[in-house]
Amino acid sequence: MTTLKERLHADVVSHMKDRNKIALTTVRNVLGEIETREKSGKTPIVLDDAQVTALLQKEAAKRRDTARIYTEAGESERAAAEIAEAEIIEAYLPQPLTAAEVEAIVDEVISSVTADGTELTMRQLGAVMKPVTAKVAGRFDGKAVSEIVRSRITP
């Protein structure tokens, strides 16, 4: 199984062959951002797939935000270019979860935590959030996940 970073590198070659300039430039920019992140700091690191996914989410969000600003300024061509780049980046992200799927994951974790007879209070929020966050892993908004967990814990 290839890593996300390896897939991005392979897609650079395929975009070159297809002469798809927008996709090529976008993927190269993302790879540059990954390499910058890996080389910054005192010791170089290698980002794993979860970290690369988080970086891709941030890059896609940046482009969506920039597109919104361009749209408000009346620059529709620039906004369309930013949206196109965001869509290329989002193609590498895992499928997002629906609210119902997240609620099912939260309920599953809560039932496993309370299986030993423990009554949930806000103090056990971390005990529920940690496994839920691991299962959701960037496929749903973290703040919304926290709100769902809090609504299930508080009576």
Short mmCIF file of the C-alpha atoms (twelve columns), coordinates in Angstrom:
data_MODEL
# 
_entry.id   MODEL 
# 
loop_
_atom_site.group_PDB 
_atom_site.id 
_atom_site.type_symbol 
_atom_site.label_atom_id 
_atom_site.label_alt_id 
_atom_site.label_comp_id 
_atom_site.label_asym_id 
_atom_site.label_seq_id 
_atom_site.Cartn_x 
_atom_site.Cartn_y 
_atom_site.Cartn_z 
_atom_site.pdbx_PDB_model_num 
ATOM 1   C CA . MET A 1   0.000   0.000  0.000   1 
ATOM 2   C CA . THR A 2   1.410   3.344  -0.995  1 
ATOM 3   C CA . THR A 3   1.498   6.314  1.272   1 
ATOM 4   C CA . LEU A 4   -0.322  9.497  0.443   1 
ATOM 5   C CA . LYS A 5   2.964   11.262 -0.211  1 
ATOM 6   C CA . GLU A 6   4.028   8.534  -2.667  1 
ATOM 7   C CA . ARG A 7   0.689   8.878  -4.430  1 
ATOM 8   C CA . LEU A 8   1.212   12.629 -4.764  1 
ATOM 9   C CA . HIS A 9   4.683   12.066 -6.265  1 
ATOM 10  C CA . ALA A 10  3.278   9.513  -8.738  1 
ATOM 11  C CA . ASP A 11  0.508   11.904 -9.727  1 
ATOM 12  C CA . VAL A 12  3.071   14.613 -10.571 1 
ATOM 13  C CA . VAL A 13  4.361   12.331 -13.328 1 
ATOM 14  C CA . SER A 14  0.877   11.477 -14.589 1 
ATOM 15  C CA . HIS A 15  -0.153  15.156 -14.625 1 
ATOM 16  C CA . MET A 16  2.995   15.942 -16.629 1 
ATOM 17  C CA . LYS A 17  2.113   13.262 -19.154 1 
ATOM 18  C CA . ASP A 18  -1.496  14.488 -19.345 1 
ATOM 19  C CA . ARG A 19  -0.284  18.095 -19.668 1 
ATOM 20  C CA . ASN A 20  -2.680  19.078 -16.880 1 
ATOM 21  C CA . LYS A 21  -0.974  22.286 -15.732 1 
ATOM 22  C CA . ILE A 22  -3.407  23.208 -12.959 1 
ATOM 23  C CA . ALA A 23  -3.257  19.777 -11.309 1 
ATOM 24  C CA . LEU A 24  0.517   19.594 -11.788 1 
ATOM 25  C CA . THR A 25  1.113   22.988 -10.213 1 
ATOM 26  C CA . THR A 26  -1.285  22.264 -7.349  1 
ATOM 27  C CA . VAL A 27  0.268   18.896 -6.490  1 
ATOM 28  C CA . ARG A 28  3.787   20.340 -6.730  1 
ATOM 29  C CA . ASN A 29  2.800   23.174 -4.382  1 
ATOM 30  C CA . VAL A 30  1.360   20.702 -1.896  1 
ATOM 31  C CA . LEU A 31  4.478   18.537 -2.077  1 
ATOM 32  C CA . GLY A 32  6.578   21.646 -1.498  1 
ATOM 33  C CA . GLU A 33  4.515   22.463 1.559   1 
ATOM 34  C CA . ILE A 34  4.992   18.899 2.847   1 
ATOM 35  C CA . GLU A 35  8.756   19.086 2.330   1 
ATOM 36  C CA . THR A 36  8.914   22.494 4.019   1 
ATOM 37  C CA . ARG A 37  7.035   21.128 7.015   1 
ATOM 38  C CA . GLU A 38  9.326   18.085 7.158   1 
ATOM 39  C CA . LYS A 39  12.524  20.146 7.015   1 
ATOM 40  C CA . SER A 40  11.460  22.922 9.364   1 
ATOM 41  C CA . GLY A 41  12.544  22.662 12.955  1 
ATOM 42  C CA . LYS A 42  15.771  21.481 14.488  1 
ATOM 43  C CA . THR A 43  15.599  17.907 13.208  1 
ATOM 44  C CA . PRO A 44  14.028  16.763 9.946   1 
ATOM 45  C CA . ILE A 45  10.973  14.532 10.254  1 
ATOM 46  C CA . VAL A 46  8.872   12.443 7.884   1 
ATOM 47  C CA . LEU A 47  5.149   13.163 7.946   1 
ATOM 48  C CA . ASP A 48  2.866   10.158 8.164   1 
ATOM 49  C CA . ASP A 49  -0.420  9.850  6.278   1 
ATOM 50  C CA . ALA A 50  -2.470  11.387 9.101   1 
ATOM 51  C CA . GLN A 51  -0.215  14.447 9.190   1 
ATOM 52  C CA . VAL A 52  -0.228  14.745 5.383   1 
ATOM 53  C CA . THR A 53  -4.033  14.493 5.422   1 
ATOM 54  C CA . ALA A 54  -4.237  17.289 8.006   1 
ATOM 55  C CA . LEU A 55  -1.919  19.409 5.867   1 
ATOM 56  C CA . LEU A 56  -4.048  18.728 2.763   1 
ATOM 57  C CA . GLN A 57  -7.173  19.760 4.662   1 
ATOM 58  C CA . LYS A 58  -5.532  23.036 5.651   1 
ATOM 59  C CA . GLU A 59  -4.348  23.679 2.088   1 
ATOM 60  C CA . ALA A 60  -7.826  23.006 0.664   1 
ATOM 61  C CA . ALA A 61  -9.412  25.251 3.301   1 
ATOM 62  C CA . LYS A 62  -6.916  28.031 2.484   1 
ATOM 63  C CA . ARG A 63  -7.849  27.867 -1.172  1 
ATOM 64  C CA . ARG A 64  -11.583 27.876 -0.418  1 
ATOM 65  C CA . ASP A 65  -11.101 30.896 1.835   1 
ATOM 66  C CA . THR A 66  -9.049  32.700 -0.825  1 
ATOM 67  C CA . ALA A 67  -11.730 31.893 -3.409  1 
ATOM 68  C CA . ARG A 68  -14.358 33.450 -1.138  1 
ATOM 69  C CA . ILE A 69  -12.249 36.607 -0.816  1 
ATOM 70  C CA . TYR A 70  -11.763 36.790 -4.595  1 
ATOM 71  C CA . THR A 71  -15.493 36.318 -5.145  1 
ATOM 72  C CA . GLU A 72  -16.298 39.150 -2.744  1 
ATOM 73  C CA . ALA A 73  -13.792 41.341 -4.613  1 
ATOM 74  C CA . GLY A 74  -15.419 40.538 -7.959  1 
ATOM 75  C CA . GLU A 75  -12.491 38.466 -9.241  1 
ATOM 76  C CA . SER A 76  -14.501 35.461 -10.447 1 
ATOM 77  C CA . GLU A 77  -11.713 34.001 -12.635 1 
ATOM 78  C CA . ARG A 78  -9.238  33.940 -9.767  1 
ATOM 79  C CA . ALA A 79  -11.904 32.496 -7.464  1 
ATOM 80  C CA . ALA A 80  -12.627 29.714 -9.979  1 
ATOM 81  C CA . ALA A 81  -8.903  28.891 -10.161 1 
ATOM 82  C CA . GLU A 82  -8.682  28.640 -6.368  1 
ATOM 83  C CA . ILE A 83  -11.766 26.418 -6.230  1 
ATOM 84  C CA . ALA A 84  -10.280 24.172 -8.931  1 
ATOM 85  C CA . GLU A 85  -7.102  23.806 -6.861  1 
ATOM 86  C CA . ALA A 86  -9.124  23.063 -3.721  1 
ATOM 87  C CA . GLU A 87  -11.033 20.329 -5.567  1 
ATOM 88  C CA . ILE A 88  -7.778  18.756 -6.782  1 
ATOM 89  C CA . ILE A 89  -6.450  18.700 -3.218  1 
ATOM 90  C CA . GLU A 90  -9.736  17.389 -1.800  1 
ATOM 91  C CA . ALA A 91  -9.550  14.411 -4.184  1 
ATOM 92  C CA . TYR A 92  -6.671  13.121 -2.015  1 
ATOM 93  C CA . LEU A 93  -8.640  13.400 1.224   1 
ATOM 94  C CA . PRO A 94  -10.621 10.486 2.684   1 
ATOM 95  C CA . GLN A 95  -14.382 10.549 2.223   1 
ATOM 96  C CA . PRO A 96  -15.954 12.737 4.904   1 
ATOM 97  C CA . LEU A 97  -18.312 11.135 7.387   1 
ATOM 98  C CA . THR A 98  -21.956 12.095 7.749   1 
ATOM 99  C CA . ALA A 99  -23.303 13.388 11.051  1 
ATOM 100 C CA . ALA A 100 -25.219 10.127 11.499  1 
ATOM 101 C CA . GLU A 101 -22.036 8.074  11.050  1 
ATOM 102 C CA . VAL A 102 -20.206 10.220 13.611  1 
ATOM 103 C CA . GLU A 103 -23.102 9.890  16.066  1 
ATOM 104 C CA . ALA A 104 -22.980 6.099  15.639  1 
ATOM 105 C CA . ILE A 105 -19.224 6.110  16.357  1 
ATOM 106 C CA . VAL A 106 -19.785 8.294  19.451  1 
ATOM 107 C CA . ASP A 107 -22.557 6.003  20.713  1 
ATOM 108 C CA . GLU A 108 -20.355 2.936  20.140  1 
ATOM 109 C CA . VAL A 109 -17.466 4.459  22.105  1 
ATOM 110 C CA . ILE A 110 -19.752 5.618  24.915  1 
ATOM 111 C CA . SER A 111 -21.255 2.137  25.237  1 
ATOM 112 C CA . SER A 112 -17.774 0.581  25.411  1 
ATOM 113 C CA . VAL A 113 -16.657 3.124  28.047  1 
ATOM 114 C CA . THR A 114 -19.799 2.588  30.161  1 
ATOM 115 C CA . ALA A 115 -19.735 -1.221 29.740  1 
ATOM 116 C CA . ASP A 116 -18.011 -1.650 33.112  1 
ATOM 117 C CA . GLY A 117 -20.718 0.332  34.876  1 
ATOM 118 C CA . THR A 118 -18.947 3.697  34.830  1 
ATOM 119 C CA . GLU A 119 -21.346 6.620  34.769  1 
ATOM 120 C CA . LEU A 120 -20.282 9.316  32.314  1 
ATOM 121 C CA . THR A 121 -19.751 12.865 33.466  1 
ATOM 122 C CA . MET A 122 -17.978 15.782 31.841  1 
ATOM 123 C CA . ARG A 123 -14.802 14.576 33.586  1 
ATOM 124 C CA . GLN A 124 -14.751 11.526 31.310  1 
ATOM 125 C CA . LEU A 125 -14.996 13.700 28.178  1 
ATOM 126 C CA . GLY A 126 -11.378 12.906 27.275  1 
ATOM 127 C CA . ALA A 127 -11.968 9.170  27.712  1 
ATOM 128 C CA . VAL A 128 -14.640 9.379  25.022  1 
ATOM 129 C CA . MET A 129 -13.056 12.019 22.789  1 
ATOM 130 C CA . LYS A 130 -9.715  10.245 22.358  1 
ATOM 131 C CA . PRO A 131 -11.052 7.036  20.715  1 
ATOM 132 C CA . VAL A 132 -13.706 8.966  18.769  1 
ATOM 133 C CA . THR A 133 -11.102 11.375 17.389  1 
ATOM 134 C CA . ALA A 134 -8.917  8.426  16.374  1 
ATOM 135 C CA . LYS A 135 -11.803 6.803  14.483  1 
ATOM 136 C CA . VAL A 136 -12.996 10.017 12.840  1 
ATOM 137 C CA . ALA A 137 -9.412  11.063 11.959  1 
ATOM 138 C CA . GLY A 138 -9.985  14.269 10.043  1 
ATOM 139 C CA . ARG A 139 -13.094 13.123 8.217   1 
ATOM 140 C CA . PHE A 140 -15.430 15.336 10.259  1 
ATOM 141 C CA . ASP A 141 -15.095 18.715 11.982  1 
ATOM 142 C CA . GLY A 142 -13.481 18.261 15.390  1 
ATOM 143 C CA . LYS A 143 -15.564 20.984 17.017  1 
ATOM 144 C CA . ALA A 144 -18.781 19.333 15.819  1 
ATOM 145 C CA . VAL A 145 -17.549 15.964 17.136  1 
ATOM 146 C CA . SER A 146 -16.894 17.559 20.533  1 
ATOM 147 C CA . GLU A 147 -20.407 19.027 20.580  1 
ATOM 148 C CA . ILE A 148 -21.939 15.639 19.726  1 
ATOM 149 C CA . VAL A 149 -19.966 13.959 22.527  1 
ATOM 150 C CA . ARG A 150 -20.926 16.692 25.001  1 
ATOM 151 C CA . SER A 151 -24.615 16.378 24.074  1 
ATOM 152 C CA . ARG A 152 -24.463 12.611 24.684  1 
ATOM 153 C CA . ILE A 153 -22.690 12.956 28.049  1 
ATOM 154 C CA . THR A 154 -24.776 15.727 29.604  1 
ATOM 155 C CA . PRO A 155 -28.326 14.721 30.562  1 
# 
